[in-house]
């Protein structure tokens, strides 16, 4: 199983709506970290969402400060180990191809502050699709024949205000292969609010 914890009702509906509004006018096309030898052109289509980054202290409403402190208490990881918040918007048909949230130093170079875990807060919910999926749960589907379009694996359906924490690294610093995930995992269309599914993502470091 992936090392993951689910937090129902982690944020209120009003808090989620406020985060969406503060991000709405600042969204830009999402990018990906480049492996050695890759270019923006060669990675086009891997991640087609839009998003924005914001620090908790940049939010004049104080909501992100409250959320960040709550995440720190829940994870037992100090706020000084957190990256900026990343608010993402997935419109119909958009996706993030299969990836690890941690970076392999062989592919991406030495990481001074390895990314240990990710906390994902669902800001909306959708009638179909949009799940976070862990296709290799319990070591299954790892023989190289897995088809991501089949959407097989441990699925977490987005529910507004719910949180999901999952760990990408083992204690020895190596990447947990079961933590691979695509987002959204399936090519279903989904429709909510302004034709979009929105999560709030916070990455956590070990130092």
C-alpha positions in Angstrom: 0.0 0.0 0.0 1.1 3.6 -0.5 1.9 5.3 2.8 -1.1 7.6 2.7 -3.4 9.2 5.2 -6.9 10.6 4.5 -8.3 13.7 6.3 -12.1 14.1 5.8 -13.4 17.7 6.3 -9.9 19.1 6.7 -11.0 22.5 5.4 -14.4 24.2 5.3 -16.3 24.8 2.1 -15.9 28.6 2.7 -12.2 28.2 3.1 -12.0 26.2 -0.2 -14.0 28.8 -2.0 -11.8 31.6 -0.7 -8.6 29.9 -1.9 -10.1 29.4 -5.4 -11.0 33.1 -5.6 -7.5 34.3 -4.5 -6.0 32.1 -7.2 -8.4 32.6 -10.0 -6.8 35.7 -11.7 -3.2 34.4 -11.1 -3.4 31.1 -12.9 -0.7 30.3 -15.5 0.1 27.2 -17.5 1.7 24.5 -15.3 5.3 23.4 -15.9 7.3 20.3 -15.0 10.8 19.9 -13.6 13.2 19.0 -16.4 15.3 15.9 -16.3 18.8 16.0 -17.7 18.6 16.6 -21.4 14.9 17.5 -21.4 13.5 20.8 -22.7 10.1 22.5 -22.4 9.3 21.5 -26.0 10.1 17.8 -25.3 7.9 17.7 -22.2 4.9 19.5 -23.8 1.7 17.7 -23.0 2.9 15.9 -19.9 1.2 18.4 -17.6 -1.7 20.5 -19.1 -3.2 22.1 -16.1 -2.9 25.7 -15.0 -1.8 26.8 -11.5 -0.2 29.4 -9.3 2.1 29.5 -6.3 1.4 31.5 -3.1 3.0 31.7 0.3 0.8 31.6 3.4 2.0 35.1 4.5 0.9 36.5 1.1 -2.7 35.7 1.8 -4.3 38.7 3.4 -7.4 36.7 4.5 -5.2 34.5 6.8 -6.9 31.3 5.5 -3.7 29.8 4.1 -1.9 30.5 7.4 -4.6 28.5 9.2 -4.4 25.7 6.7 -0.6 25.5 6.8 -0.6 25.4 10.6 -3.2 22.7 10.6 -1.1 20.7 8.1 2.0 21.1 10.3 0.1 19.8 13.4 -1.4 16.8 11.4 1.9 15.8 9.8 4.3 16.6 12.7 6.4 18.4 10.2 7.4 22.0 10.9 6.2 24.8 8.6 9.8 25.7 7.8 10.0 22.5 5.8 7.1 23.4 3.5 7.2 24.7 -0.1 4.8 27.4 -1.2 1.2 26.4 -1.8 0.4 25.4 -5.4 -3.2 25.9 -6.4 -4.0 23.8 -9.6 -6.9 23.9 -12.0 -7.7 20.9 -14.3 -10.3 21.7 -17.0 -12.0 19.1 -19.1 -9.5 16.7 -20.6 -6.5 18.1 -18.8 -4.1 15.9 -17.0 -0.7 15.3 -15.3 1.0 12.2 -16.7 2.3 9.5 -14.3 5.1 10.9 -12.1 6.7 10.9 -8.7 6.5 14.0 -6.5 10.0 13.3 -5.3 13.0 13.8 -7.6 15.4 11.0 -8.5 18.9 12.6 -8.1 20.2 10.5 -11.0 17.7 12.1 -13.4 17.2 15.6 -11.8 20.6 16.2 -10.1 21.4 16.3 -6.4 18.5 17.6 -4.2 19.5 19.7 -1.3 16.1 19.5 0.3 14.5 16.2 -0.8 10.7 16.3 -1.1 9.4 13.7 1.4 5.7 14.0 1.2 2.7 15.8 -0.4 -0.4 17.1 1.2 -3.3 17.5 -1.2 -6.4 19.5 -0.3 -9.4 19.1 -2.6 -11.0 22.5 -3.2 -13.9 21.1 -5.4 -15.5 17.8 -6.2 -16.6 16.3 -9.5 -19.3 13.9 -10.5 -16.9 11.7 -12.5 -13.2 11.2 -12.9 -10.6 13.4 -11.2 -9.4 10.8 -8.8 -6.0 10.6 -7.3 -4.9 7.1 -8.1 -2.0 4.9 -6.8 -1.7 2.3 -9.6 0.9 0.2 -7.8 -0.9 -0.4 -4.5 0.5 -3.5 -2.7 3.1 -3.9 -5.4 0.5 -4.7 -8.0 0.7 -3.8 -11.8 4.5 -3.3 -11.6 5.5 -5.7 -14.4 5.6 -3.0 -17.0 2.3 -3.9 -18.7 0.1 -1.4 -16.8 -2.1 0.8 -18.9 -2.9 4.1 -17.1 -6.1 4.6 -19.1 -7.5 1.5 -17.3 -7.5 3.5 -14.1 -6.8 0.5 -11.9 -5.4 0.9 -8.4 -6.2 2.6 -5.2 -8.4 5.6 -6.0 -9.2 8.7 -3.9 -12.2 10.6 -5.3 -12.0 14.4 -4.7 -14.4 15.6 -2.0 -14.4 19.3 -1.3 -12.5 20.1 1.9 -10.9 16.7 2.3 -7.1 16.2 2.6 -4.7 13.5 1.4 -1.2 13.1 2.7 1.1 10.7 1.0 4.8 10.0 1.4 7.2 9.7 -1.6 10.4 8.7 0.1 11.4 5.8 2.4 13.3 6.6 5.6 16.6 5.9 3.8 15.9 8.6 1.2 15.0 6.3 -1.7 11.8 6.8 -3.7 8.9 4.6 -2.8 7.9 3.1 -6.2 4.3 2.7 -5.0 4.0 6.5 -4.7 3.8 7.0 -8.4 0.7 8.7 -9.6 -1.0 10.5 -12.4 -3.4 13.4 -11.8 -6.1 13.3 -12.9 -5.5 9.6 -13.4 -8.2 8.9 -16.0 -9.2 10.5 -19.3 -12.8 10.9 -18.1 -14.4 14.3 -18.6 -15.4 16.0 -15.4 -17.4 19.1 -14.8 -17.7 21.2 -11.7 -18.1 24.9 -11.0 -16.2 26.6 -13.8 -15.6 23.4 -15.7 -12.6 22.5 -13.5 -11.3 20.4 -10.7 -9.1 22.2 -8.3 -6.7 20.9 -5.7 -4.4 22.8 -3.3 -1.0 21.1 -3.1 1.7 21.5 -0.4 5.0 19.6 -0.7 7.0 18.9 2.4 10.8 18.5 2.8 12.9 16.7 5.3 15.2 19.6 6.1 
